[in-house]
Amino acid sequence: MAKVVNDKKMISDLLTRGVEKIYPSYQDLEKKLLSGDKIRLYCGFDPSANSLHIGNAIQINKLAQFQALGHEVIFLIGDFTGMIGDPTDKKAARKKMTREEVLKNSTDFQKQASAYLKFDGENPAKVMYNSTWNDKLNFQDLIELASNFTVQQMIQRDMFQERLKEEKPIFLHEFFYPLTQAYDSVVMDVDLEVGGNDQMFNMMCGRSLLKSLKNKEKFVLTSKLLVDDTGKKMGKSEGNIVFLNEKPNDMYGQIMSWSDGLLKSAFELCTNIKTEELKIINESLGDKSVNPRDLKMRLAYEVTKINHGEASARAAQDNFINCVQKKEIPLDIESWQASKAIYNIVDLLVDTKLAASKTEGRRLIEQGAIKIKSVDGQSEEVIKDVKQDIKITGEIILQRGKLQFLKIIK
């Protein structure tokens, strides 16, 4: 059994770095941890996409910090809640997913999380699926659980108020999401739940339900969200989300495309750089004594190192220097065999998987992110027209952004 560490400085760092709020209070959780008692904690991850992303990694890293102090960590995959869809911050209901879709999406979650958490050895994190208990609930159980909450509690949420104003529908099943997440805390009998600040309502529902059904106090720790200096949140809609299944070069390059305003928040939340060094980095950002580009390269290196290892991070940094700063074409780029001589540029992006959809392909072109280069790198053309046809008579280089290259062969 792993020994619980109750070092005051380590606990202080754990409960302050990247932390927005602690319920019922910082002092209460600190006292519990200083006592040397082992606690059970969890964070849940719904498989709404086929990969975890850097926002999820913030919470996974916080779980890892508790694990390092000897506490019992549960990595919960929300294969049941994922089918409902979390309404948090959504101006319209999420599309409901099937069991097959959520299980397929979660295939690599443990592998991705293992860059942060230990799933073997001493004090391994446990992987659990909330369909294990939620599938067993019957209608009577659901009514009994629902009786612990009011419609007023649910309807007060900001996104529901916005939908009411805009006369957009609020579906009954959306009220079941916080109820179901709350039940996870009861079944797993946890002492603490970790999640992003935007998950506070759902987590507090779990605190309330655990108190009602088991007369047990559950701590809730909300982490800060990754935002720029104007408060703008990183996310899919902003086009700056980084998925954990990205290749090292792509992960590094995507972080280099972040705005300078994200640097302070990202160093605190996305890296394991020591707190003392964080202060130096923040001071240099304030007095502008260091070029933000250099700090961004450090950030990209640190995040890529966590997820892919030091050697891959170093190679990704070298690739960035060569491809972006020296504007060279990499030597080891992948090839794609064309089956015809002429392609519409949007179709070509989708067929080569440089774009996940035609919508994304058109957006990339409108942003000026797509180029056609000669193999020797002596000529290039920025594609500006989504209707443009690309003639492939030999070999060309198709480039997305600054770091993604693909050799097209006829």
Residue pairs with C-beta under 8 A, 6 or more apart in sequence:
1 123
2 70
2 122
2 123
3 70
4 36
4 37
4 38
4 69
4 70
4 71
5 68
5 69
5 70
6 33
6 34
6 35
6 36
6 69
8 34
10 69
11 30
11 33
11 34
11 69
12 30
13 275
14 33
14 62
14 65
14 66
14 69
15 22
15 26
15 29
15 30
15 33
15 221
17 268
17 275
18 58
18 62
18 223
18 224
18 268
18 269
19 221
19 222
19 223
19 224
20 197
20 222
20 223
20 224
20 225
21 197
21 200
21 220
21 221
21 222
22 28
22 29
22 219
22 220
22 221
22 222
23 204
23 207
23 219
23 220
23 221
24 217
24 219
28 219
29 192
29 219
29 221
32 39
32 191
32 219
33 39
33 69
38 70
38 71
38 72
39 66
39 71
39 72
39 191
39 192
39 219
40 71
40 72
40 74
40 188
40 189
40 190
40 191
40 192
41 63
41 66
41 71
41 72
41 73
41 74
41 190
41 191
41 192
41 193
41 194
42 63
42 73
42 74
42 75
42 76
42 128
42 184
42 185
42 188
42 190
42 192
42 193
42 194
43 59
43 60
43 62
43 63
43 75
43 76
43 193
43 194
43 195
44 76
44 77
44 78
44 81
44 130
44 181
44 184
44 195
45 52
45 56
45 59
45 75
45 76
45 77
45 78
45 106
45 109
46 78
46 81
46 82
46 85
46 86
46 102
47 77
47 78
47 79
47 82
47 97
47 101
47 102
47 103
47 104
47 105
47 106
47 109
48 82
48 85
48 86
48 94
48 97
48 105
49 105
49 243
50 104
50 105
50 107
50 108
50 245
51 108
51 112
51 243
51 244
51 245
52 60
52 109
52 112
52 113
52 243
52 244
52 245
53 241
53 242
53 243
53 244
54 226
54 234
54 241
54 242
54 243
54 244
54 270
54 303
55 196
55 225
55 226
55 234
55 235
55 241
56 244
57 115
57 116
57 244
57 270
57 306
57 307
58 196
58 223
58 224
58 226
58 269
58 270
59 194
59 195
59 196
59 223
60 75
60 113
60 116
60 117
61 116
61 270
61 272
62 194
62 221
62 223
63 73
63 75
63 116
63 117
63 125
63 194
64 73
64 116
64 117
64 118
66 73
66 192
66 194
67 73
67 117
67 118
67 123
67 125
70 123
72 123
72 126
73 117
73 125
73 126
74 125
74 126
74 127
74 128
74 188
74 190
75 109
75 110
75 113
75 117
75 119
75 125
75 126
75 127
75 128
76 128
76 129
76 130
76 184
76 188
77 106
77 109
77 127
77 128
77 129
77 130
78 102
78 130
78 181
79 99
79 102
79 103
79 106
79 129
79 130
79 131
80 129
80 130
80 131
80 134
80 135
80 180
81 130
81 134
81 177
81 180
81 181
81 184
82 97
82 102
82 105
82 106
83 96
83 97
83 98
83 99
83 102
84 96
84 173
84 174
84 176
84 177
84 180
85 93
85 94
85 95
85 96
85 97
85 174
85 177
86 94
86 177
86 202
87 93
87 94
87 157
87 159
87 160
87 174
87 177
88 157
88 159
88 198
88 199
88 201
88 202
89 158
89 159
89 198
90 159
91 159
91 162
91 163
91 166
91 168
92 163
92 168
93 169
93 170
93 171
93 174
96 173
97 105
99 131
108 245
110 119
110 127
112 244
112 245
112 307
113 119
113 125
115 244
115 306
115 307
115 308
116 306
117 125
118 124
118 125
119 125
119 127
128 188
130 180
130 184
133 183
133 184
133 187
134 180
134 183
137 145
137 183
142 176
145 179
145 182
145 183
145 209
146 179
148 208
148 209
148 212
148 213
149 178
149 179
149 205
149 208
151 175
153 205
154 160
154 175
154 178
155 161
155 164
155 170
157 201
160 170
162 168
163 169
163 170
164 170
177 202
178 201
178 202
178 205
179 205
179 209
181 202
181 203
181 205
181 206
182 202
182 205
182 206
182 208
182 209
182 210
183 206
183 209
184 206
185 193
185 206
185 207
185 209
185 210
185 218
186 206
186 209
186 210
186 213
186 214
189 214
189 216
190 210
190 218
191 218
191 219
192 218
192 219
192 220
192 221
193 203
193 206
193 207
193 218
193 219
193 220
193 221
194 221
194 223
195 202
195 203
195 220
195 221
195 222
195 223
196 222
196 223
196 225
197 222
197 223
197 224
197 225
198 225
199 222
200 220
200 222
203 220
203 222
204 220
206 218
206 220
207 217
207 218
207 220
210 216
210 217
210 218
211 217
211 218
223 269
224 265
224 268
224 269
225 233
225 234
226 233
226 234
226 262
226 265
226 266
226 269
226 270
227 233
227 234
227 262
227 265
228 234
228 259
228 261
228 262
228 265
229 261
229 264
230 261
232 238
232 261
234 240
234 241
234 258
234 262
235 241
239 363
240 254
240 257
240 258
240 259
240 262
242 251
242 254
242 255
242 303
244 307
246 254
248 304
248 307
248 308
248 312
248 313
248 315
248 316
249 315
249 316
249 319
249 320
249 403
249 404
250 403
250 404
251 300
251 303
251 304
251 307
251 308
251 316
252 300
252 301
252 304
252 313
252 316
252 317
252 319
252 320
252 403
253 300
253 316
253 320
253 324
253 401
253 402
253 403
253 404
255 266
255 296
255 299
255 300
255 303
255 304
256 296
256 297
256 300
256 320
256 324
256 402
257 401
257 402
258 266
258 296
260 292
260 296
263 281
263 285
263 292
263 295
263 296
263 299
264 281
264 282
264 285
266 299
266 303
267 273
267 278
267 281
267 282
267 295
267 299
268 278
270 299
270 302
270 303
271 299
271 302
271 303
271 306
272 302
272 306
273 281
273 302
281 295
283 289
284 290
284 295
285 292
285 295
297 317
297 320
300 316
300 317
300 320
301 313
301 314
301 316
301 317
302 313
304 312
304 313
304 316
304 317
305 312
305 313
308 316
319 330
319 403
320 402
320 403
322 328
322 330
323 329
323 330
323 402
323 403
323 405
324 402
324 403
327 377
328 377
329 373
329 375
329 377
329 397
329 405
330 405
333 397
333 405
333 406
333 407
334 406
334 407
335 406
335 407
335 408
335 409
336 352
336 406
336 407
336 408
336 409
337 409
338 392
338 408
338 409
338 410
340 392
341 391
341 392
341 393
341 410
342 389
342 390
342 391
342 392
343 351
343 389
343 390
343 392
344 387
344 388
344 389
344 390
345 361
345 365
345 370
345 383
345 385
345 386
345 387
345 388
345 389
345 390
346 355
346 358
346 361
346 362
346 365
346 386
347 358
348 390
348 398
348 408
349 355
349 360
349 361
349 364
349 365
349 370
349 398
349 400
350 356
350 357
350 358
350 361
352 398
352 406
352 408
354 361
354 364
354 370
354 398
354 400
354 404
354 406
355 361
355 364
355 400
361 386
362 386
364 370
364 400
364 401
365 383
365 384
365 385
365 386
366 386
368 382
368 384
369 400
369 401
370 382
370 383
370 398
370 399
370 400
371 380
371 381
371 382
371 383
371 398
371 399
372 380
372 381
372 383
372 390
372 396
372 397
372 398
372 399
373 379
373 380
373 381
373 396
373 397
373 398
373 399
374 380
374 396
374 397
375 395
375 396
375 397
375 407
377 397
380 399
390 396
392 408
392 410
393 410
394 410
395 407
395 408
395 409
395 410
396 407
396 408
397 405
397 406
397 407
397 408
398 405
398 406
398 407
398 408
399 405
399 406
400 406
